[in-house]
């Protein structure tokens, strides 16, 4: 794993944390992280880029979820990201 890929992965983790803190809403902090990630992208090898492109979208990976049951429809339940519940709260 190249240094650029290591740094890119660290930025991904930071981005997920920023999304969580801001309930998935856009922020200046997110923009700054994306700028760093874009610069790192061009330092990655073609193989590393292909590896990242083959993965599911970042917003669908490793997000904490809770089981949410709608009180009006008890038999209906879905996995909902924690911050969405807080934002809707």
N, C-alpha and C positions, 0 to 999 in steps of 0.2 A: 504494500500500500504506500503510495507516494505521500509526501508531506502535504501536497495540495489536496489530495483526497481526504486525508486525516482532518485538515482544517475545514474542508467542505462539510464533512460529517458533523463536526463540532458546531458549525453554523446552522446546520439543519436542526440539531437539538435545541440550540438557542432560539431558533425561529418557532419551533413547536411551543417552547416555554412562553414566548412573547404572545403567540396566538392564544394560549391558555389564559394568560394574565389579562388580555384585552378582549376576552370572550369571542375570539375569532374576528374582531373588527380590525380594520386597517389602522396602522399607527406609524409614526415617524421611525420608531425603533425597528419595525418590520422593514421599512424601506431601506434603512441603513444596513441591515443584515443581508437583504437581497442584493444590495450593491456589492458587498463583499463577496457574496456567493457568485455573482456574475463574473467578477474578476478572477476568482479561483477556478471557475468553470474552464476558462481558457488556458489554465495551467495543467489541467487534467489530460491524461493520455486518451486516445480514442477508445481504448478498451474500458477505461474507467468511466468515460461518458456513456458508453453503451450499457455498462452495468447499471448506472443510475437511471438511464432512460427505461430500462427493463423493469424497474421497480414500480409498485403502485404509487399513485400520487401521494405526496408528503402528507396532506391533510387526512389521508385515510390510514396512515401508519402510526402505530404506537400511541394513540390518543386514549387517555383514561376514559372509561365509560362506566355507567351505572345502569342497573336495570330499572326502568321507569315504568310504572303501571298507572294508567289513566284511571282515576277514581270513578269517572262517569261510565267507563266501559272496562270493567274489571278484567275481562278476558283478553283485552288488548294490551300488549306490552311491546316495547321496543328498546333497543340499546341506544342510549342518547349520551353524547359527550357531556361530561360533568359541567363544563362551563356553559353549555346551552341551557341546562336546567337552572343554573344560577342566574343567567341573563334573563330568562323567562320568568323567574321566581317572583 
